[in-house]
Amino acid sequence: MNVIEELRSLATRDEQSFTRNGPSGYLAIDEMAVELEVAEFLHAFVRATKPARCVESGAGKGYSTAAIADALRLNGSGMLWSYERDDHYRRIAYERVADIGFAAVIDGDSRDSAERPDFVFLDSGPETRPAEISHWLRVQGVILVVHDAFRYPELRGGAGFLLRTPRGLWFRDERK
């Protein structure tokens, strides 16, 4: 079973059971994970844009991590550094992507990334996300994607594009 098929098999609940005011028809794996459709979008987006260096903040249980890593694997190149501060979730995410390759799940903060990435996906907790958004909005030449975007008014308007998913998905591509 490939990664997207696995995620589809796990997404058995309507996202509205977790996001009451969101649009219907979206599938959820659990209350914390990205919507299935967002994982599929990330997979297709990484396949299409072919970034070499990716950063994810908030690996959680590794569902979006697996989608991004699998897209890099299918592209035949690239690397994902996925940051997760919680030891328990970091182990789960690591196990989810260990067989895929193309990803490292590490403790830390996305802002500590050693090299400037081409692609950044933010899905960390609310205690760090505002500072991460502020940081990555200032970094030029990257694709920036933010999950749960409806929570962050600084993402409305400007150069980005907001997709009306149940929790909001915002992105901006400023590569030259």
Contacts in CASP RR format, 6 or more apart in sequence:
PFRMAT RR
TARGET T0000
AUTHOR 0000-0000-0000
METHOD contacts of the structure
MODEL  1
MNVIEELRSLATRDEQSFTRNGPSGYLAIDEMAVELEVAEFLHAFVRATK
PARCVESGAGKGYSTAAIADALRLNGSGMLWSYERDDHYRRIAYERVADI
GFAAVIDGDSRDSAERPDFVFLDSGPETRPAEISHWLRVQGVILVVHDAF
RYPELRGGAGFLLRTPRGLWFRDERK
1 9 0 8 1.000
2 70 0 8 1.000
3 43 0 8 1.000
3 66 0 8 1.000
3 67 0 8 1.000
3 69 0 8 1.000
3 70 0 8 1.000
3 100 0 8 1.000
4 39 0 8 1.000
4 40 0 8 1.000
4 43 0 8 1.000
4 67 0 8 1.000
4 70 0 8 1.000
6 66 0 8 1.000
7 29 0 8 1.000
7 36 0 8 1.000
7 39 0 8 1.000
7 40 0 8 1.000
7 63 0 8 1.000
7 66 0 8 1.000
7 67 0 8 1.000
8 27 0 8 1.000
8 36 0 8 1.000
10 29 0 8 1.000
10 63 0 8 1.000
11 27 0 8 1.000
11 28 0 8 1.000
11 29 0 8 1.000
11 35 0 8 1.000
11 36 0 8 1.000
12 27 0 8 1.000
12 29 0 8 1.000
13 27 0 8 1.000
13 28 0 8 1.000
13 29 0 8 1.000
13 30 0 8 1.000
14 24 0 8 1.000
14 25 0 8 1.000
14 26 0 8 1.000
14 27 0 8 1.000
14 28 0 8 1.000
15 22 0 8 1.000
15 25 0 8 1.000
15 26 0 8 1.000
15 27 0 8 1.000
15 28 0 8 1.000
15 35 0 8 1.000
15 166 0 8 1.000
16 22 0 8 1.000
16 24 0 8 1.000
16 25 0 8 1.000
16 26 0 8 1.000
16 166 0 8 1.000
17 28 0 8 1.000
18 28 0 8 1.000
18 31 0 8 1.000
19 166 0 8 1.000
19 167 0 8 1.000
22 166 0 8 1.000
22 167 0 8 1.000
23 164 0 8 1.000
23 165 0 8 1.000
23 166 0 8 1.000
26 35 0 8 1.000
26 36 0 8 1.000
26 37 0 8 1.000
26 165 0 8 1.000
26 166 0 8 1.000
27 35 0 8 1.000
27 36 0 8 1.000
27 37 0 8 1.000
28 35 0 8 1.000
28 36 0 8 1.000
29 36 0 8 1.000
29 61 0 8 1.000
29 63 0 8 1.000
30 61 0 8 1.000
32 60 0 8 1.000
32 61 0 8 1.000
33 39 0 8 1.000
33 60 0 8 1.000
33 61 0 8 1.000
33 62 0 8 1.000
33 63 0 8 1.000
33 64 0 8 1.000
34 42 0 8 1.000
34 63 0 8 1.000
34 64 0 8 1.000
34 123 0 8 1.000
34 147 0 8 1.000
35 165 0 8 1.000
35 166 0 8 1.000
35 167 0 8 1.000
37 165 0 8 1.000
38 64 0 8 1.000
38 147 0 8 1.000
38 165 0 8 1.000
38 169 0 8 1.000
39 63 0 8 1.000
39 64 0 8 1.000
39 67 0 8 1.000
40 67 0 8 1.000
41 163 0 8 1.000
41 169 0 8 1.000
42 64 0 8 1.000
42 67 0 8 1.000
42 68 0 8 1.000
42 71 0 8 1.000
42 121 0 8 1.000
42 145 0 8 1.000
43 67 0 8 1.000
43 68 0 8 1.000
43 70 0 8 1.000
43 71 0 8 1.000
44 71 0 8 1.000
45 71 0 8 1.000
45 143 0 8 1.000
45 145 0 8 1.000
45 171 0 8 1.000
46 54 0 8 1.000
46 67 0 8 1.000
46 68 0 8 1.000
46 71 0 8 1.000
46 72 0 8 1.000
46 75 0 8 1.000
46 119 0 8 1.000
47 71 0 8 1.000
47 74 0 8 1.000
47 75 0 8 1.000
49 118 0 8 1.000
49 119 0 8 1.000
49 143 0 8 1.000
49 173 0 8 1.000
50 75 0 8 1.000
50 77 0 8 1.000
51 72 0 8 1.000
51 78 0 8 1.000
51 117 0 8 1.000
51 118 0 8 1.000
51 119 0 8 1.000
51 143 0 8 1.000
52 77 0 8 1.000
52 78 0 8 1.000
52 79 0 8 1.000
52 118 0 8 1.000
53 78 0 8 1.000
53 79 0 8 1.000
53 81 0 8 1.000
53 115 0 8 1.000
53 116 0 8 1.000
53 117 0 8 1.000
53 118 0 8 1.000
53 119 0 8 1.000
54 68 0 8 1.000
54 72 0 8 1.000
54 78 0 8 1.000
54 79 0 8 1.000
54 80 0 8 1.000
54 81 0 8 1.000
54 117 0 8 1.000
54 118 0 8 1.000
54 119 0 8 1.000
54 120 0 8 1.000
54 121 0 8 1.000
55 80 0 8 1.000
55 81 0 8 1.000
55 82 0 8 1.000
55 83 0 8 1.000
55 110 0 8 1.000
55 113 0 8 1.000
55 117 0 8 1.000
55 119 0 8 1.000
55 120 0 8 1.000
55 121 0 8 1.000
56 64 0 8 1.000
56 65 0 8 1.000
56 68 0 8 1.000
56 80 0 8 1.000
56 81 0 8 1.000
56 82 0 8 1.000
56 83 0 8 1.000
56 110 0 8 1.000
56 120 0 8 1.000
56 121 0 8 1.000
56 122 0 8 1.000
56 123 0 8 1.000
57 82 0 8 1.000
57 83 0 8 1.000
57 109 0 8 1.000
57 110 0 8 1.000
57 120 0 8 1.000
57 121 0 8 1.000
57 122 0 8 1.000
57 123 0 8 1.000
57 124 0 8 1.000
57 128 0 8 1.000
57 129 0 8 1.000
57 132 0 8 1.000
58 82 0 8 1.000
58 83 0 8 1.000
58 84 0 8 1.000
58 85 0 8 1.000
58 89 0 8 1.000
58 122 0 8 1.000
58 123 0 8 1.000
58 124 0 8 1.000
58 125 0 8 1.000
59 65 0 8 1.000
59 82 0 8 1.000
59 83 0 8 1.000
59 84 0 8 1.000
59 89 0 8 1.000
59 90 0 8 1.000
59 93 0 8 1.000
59 105 0 8 1.000
60 84 0 8 1.000
60 86 0 8 1.000
60 89 0 8 1.000
60 90 0 8 1.000
60 92 0 8 1.000
60 93 0 8 1.000
60 123 0 8 1.000
61 89 0 8 1.000
61 92 0 8 1.000
61 93 0 8 1.000
61 96 0 8 1.000
62 82 0 8 1.000
62 89 0 8 1.000
62 92 0 8 1.000
62 93 0 8 1.000
62 96 0 8 1.000
62 97 0 8 1.000
62 105 0 8 1.000
63 96 0 8 1.000
64 121 0 8 1.000
64 123 0 8 1.000
64 147 0 8 1.000
65 80 0 8 1.000
65 82 0 8 1.000
65 93 0 8 1.000
65 96 0 8 1.000
65 97 0 8 1.000
65 103 0 8 1.000
65 105 0 8 1.000
66 96 0 8 1.000
66 97 0 8 1.000
66 100 0 8 1.000
68 80 0 8 1.000
68 82 0 8 1.000
68 103 0 8 1.000
68 119 0 8 1.000
68 121 0 8 1.000
69 80 0 8 1.000
69 97 0 8 1.000
69 100 0 8 1.000
69 101 0 8 1.000
69 102 0 8 1.000
69 103 0 8 1.000
70 100 0 8 1.000
70 102 0 8 1.000
72 78 0 8 1.000
72 79 0 8 1.000
72 80 0 8 1.000
72 102 0 8 1.000
72 103 0 8 1.000
73 100 0 8 1.000
73 101 0 8 1.000
73 102 0 8 1.000
78 102 0 8 1.000
79 102 0 8 1.000
79 103 0 8 1.000
79 104 0 8 1.000
80 102 0 8 1.000
80 103 0 8 1.000
80 104 0 8 1.000
81 103 0 8 1.000
81 104 0 8 1.000
81 106 0 8 1.000
81 113 0 8 1.000
81 117 0 8 1.000
82 93 0 8 1.000
82 97 0 8 1.000
82 103 0 8 1.000
82 104 0 8 1.000
82 105 0 8 1.000
82 106 0 8 1.000
83 106 0 8 1.000
83 107 0 8 1.000
83 108 0 8 1.000
83 109 0 8 1.000
83 110 0 8 1.000
83 112 0 8 1.000
83 124 0 8 1.000
84 90 0 8 1.000
84 93 0 8 1.000
84 105 0 8 1.000
84 106 0 8 1.000
84 107 0 8 1.000
84 108 0 8 1.000
85 107 0 8 1.000
85 108 0 8 1.000
85 109 0 8 1.000
85 128 0 8 1.000
87 107 0 8 1.000
90 105 0 8 1.000
90 106 0 8 1.000
90 107 0 8 1.000
93 105 0 8 1.000
94 105 0 8 1.000
97 103 0 8 1.000
97 105 0 8 1.000
109 128 0 8 1.000
109 132 0 8 1.000
110 120 0 8 1.000
110 122 0 8 1.000
110 124 0 8 1.000
110 132 0 8 1.000
110 135 0 8 1.000
110 136 0 8 1.000
111 131 0 8 1.000
111 132 0 8 1.000
111 135 0 8 1.000
111 136 0 8 1.000
116 139 0 8 1.000
116 141 0 8 1.000
116 142 0 8 1.000
117 142 0 8 1.000
118 141 0 8 1.000
118 142 0 8 1.000
118 143 0 8 1.000
118 175 0 8 1.000
119 142 0 8 1.000
119 143 0 8 1.000
119 145 0 8 1.000
120 136 0 8 1.000
120 139 0 8 1.000
120 142 0 8 1.000
120 143 0 8 1.000
120 144 0 8 1.000
120 145 0 8 1.000
121 145 0 8 1.000
121 146 0 8 1.000
121 147 0 8 1.000
122 129 0 8 1.000
122 132 0 8 1.000
122 133 0 8 1.000
122 136 0 8 1.000
122 144 0 8 1.000
122 145 0 8 1.000
122 146 0 8 1.000
122 147 0 8 1.000
123 146 0 8 1.000
123 147 0 8 1.000
123 148 0 8 1.000
124 132 0 8 1.000
126 151 0 8 1.000
129 146 0 8 1.000
129 148 0 8 1.000
129 151 0 8 1.000
129 152 0 8 1.000
130 152 0 8 1.000
130 154 0 8 1.000
133 146 0 8 1.000
133 152 0 8 1.000
133 154 0 8 1.000
133 155 0 8 1.000
134 154 0 8 1.000
136 142 0 8 1.000
136 144 0 8 1.000
137 144 0 8 1.000
137 154 0 8 1.000
140 174 0 8 1.000
141 174 0 8 1.000
141 175 0 8 1.000
141 176 0 8 1.000
142 174 0 8 1.000
142 175 0 8 1.000
143 171 0 8 1.000
143 172 0 8 1.000
143 173 0 8 1.000
143 174 0 8 1.000
143 175 0 8 1.000
144 171 0 8 1.000
144 172 0 8 1.000
144 174 0 8 1.000
145 169 0 8 1.000
145 170 0 8 1.000
145 171 0 8 1.000
146 152 0 8 1.000
146 155 0 8 1.000
146 169 0 8 1.000
146 170 0 8 1.000
146 171 0 8 1.000
147 167 0 8 1.000
147 168 0 8 1.000
147 169 0 8 1.000
148 167 0 8 1.000
148 168 0 8 1.000
149 155 0 8 1.000
149 162 0 8 1.000
149 167 0 8 1.000
149 168 0 8 1.000
149 169 0 8 1.000
149 170 0 8 1.000
150 167 0 8 1.000
150 168 0 8 1.000
151 167 0 8 1.000
152 170 0 8 1.000
155 162 0 8 1.000
155 170 0 8 1.000
156 162 0 8 1.000
159 172 0 8 1.000
159 174 0 8 1.000
160 170 0 8 1.000
160 171 0 8 1.000
160 172 0 8 1.000
161 170 0 8 1.000
161 171 0 8 1.000
161 172 0 8 1.000
162 168 0 8 1.000
162 169 0 8 1.000
162 170 0 8 1.000
163 169 0 8 1.000
163 170 0 8 1.000
163 171 0 8 1.000
END
